[in-house]
Amino acid sequence: MTRHPTVRSPRRRPAAPAPRLHLPALAGAAALLALAACDDDGPTGAQPLDAPAGCYDLTLGAWRPALEEGLPALPRTVRLLDERGTSVLEDGRLLARAVGAPLDYRWAFWEVRADTLRVVFSTGFTGAELRLQRRGTRLVGEAQAFYDYVPNPGNRAAATLAPRACP
């Protein structure tokens, strides 16, 4: 009878505990990633866009698909300021503010990239990003809702900013 060499199984080490996730930090990081993922070229055929600081009436179309999650109301009138923010998401960015009503978003800012105006309203967990281009005297494009979870349903609505006198 031939003896076969014994195969020893490797010693099992105790499994390391799973790392603990800090949910508020994870949610904030997800919101920032969602904002970065929304970075595309926007509508085509736009006119050059100069610095659009001032007041605007915001008009939104219907959200498609319809919003399943609650999204704080966007302001009816927006003021794009020439001053830069200093807190968290607004740090170093040009500020946007609601006119005539409190803003339901903790952070709001804007920037111009080439011929596109980007305005972001964020609670830190959810919000909306407007991407607009000049069409005559108006800024026209779309709003996109974002959430701190995946998959994001990609809710979009037509958006227009029409210039108006600041109060």
N, C-alpha and C positions, 0 to 999 in steps of 0.2 A: 504494500500500500504506500502510495506516494503522498508525501505531505506537501500541501500547498502553503506557500508563505502566507502568514496572516496579514491581512490589510487592516491597518488600524484607522479608525475614523478620526479626523482631526478633532481636537478638543473644541467644544462649543463654548464660545464666550457669551456672557450675558449681553443681550441687545442693549445698545445705547438708547437712552430715552429720546423720544422725538423732540425736536426743538420746539419751544413754545413761541407762538406767533402773537405779536402785539397787534390786536385787531385795528385800533385807531390808526396806527402807523401804516399798517398794510392797506387800509382803506384809502388813506391819503396818497400813498404811493400809486395805488390803482387809479385814482382820479387823475393824477398827474400823467400816468401812462396813457390814459384815455384821451387826455388833451393832446399829447404828442402824436397819438395814432390818428387823430383827426386832421393832421397836417397834410393837405393836398392843395392843388392849384386853384380850385374853385371854378366859377363860371368863366367862359371865354368871351372875347370881343369887348373887353372893358376899356374905358377911357382912363388916361393917366389919373392917379389919385394923389392929390396934394394933402397936406396935413388937415384932417377934417375936424379939428377941435370945434366945439360948439354944441348946440342943442338940436335934437331930432325927435320926431314922433316915430315910434316903432309900431309897425303893423305886421302881424303874424298870420299866416294861413293855417289851415288845419294840419295837425300833426299826423304823419303817415309813417309807420302804422300808428294808430291811436296810442296815446300814452297809457301804459299799464300802471306805472309807478307815479306817485305824486311828484310833480315838479313845481317848485314855487313859481308864482306868476312873474313873468318878465315885466319890467316897467313899461308904461305906455309912452313916457317921454324920457329920453336919455340925454345926459350932458357928458360929452367927451372933453375931459380936462387936459390942460397942458402941463399938469403937475404929475410927478412920479410918486408912486406909493413906497411905503417903507415896511409893510408887514407881510410876512409869509408869501402868499401867491402874488401879491401886488408889488413886491419888492423890486424897485427899479423900473416898473412898468407904468405906462400912462394910465391914469385913473378914469373910470366911467362911473357916473352916479345917476340915480333916479331923480327926476324932477317932480316935485309936488306930491310925492308919496314915499313912504319908507321902502327901502330896498330889502327884499327878502333873502338876498344873497350876501354873504359876509365879504366876498371879494368880487370886484368887477374891474376889468382893465381892458385896454385896447392897444392895437399896434397896426402899422401899415407895413405890408410886405409886397413890394412891387406895386401892382395895381389892385391889391386886395386889402380891405379893411377887415380885421379880425377883432371882434368884441367878445369877451368871455365873462359870464356871470357864474360864480361858483359858491356853493356852501362848503366846499372842501370834500364833499361826498357826491354831490349831484349838481347839475347845472346845465347851461346851454352855451353853445358857441355860435356866434353869427359870423358868416363869411360873406362879405358884400363887395360889390364893385360898382363904380359910378356909372349911372345911366342918366344922362342929362343932369338935372339938379338933385336927383335921388341916388341913394345907395341901395342896390338890389342884390339879393342872393338867397341864402337859406340859413336857417337855424338848425343846429343839431343838438339834441339832448345827450347828456352823458351821465353815467352812473358809476358807482364804485364797485360794480360787480361785472362778471363776465358770464355769459355773453351779453353784450350790449345790443339791444334790439334795433339800434340805428334809427331812432325816431327823428324825422326831419320835417321842417315846415318852411314854406316860402317866407321870406323876411324882407322888409323894406324900411329904410330910415329916410324920412323926409325932413329936410332942414326947416327949422322954425326959430323964431326969436327966443332968446333965453330970458327967463323972468328976472 
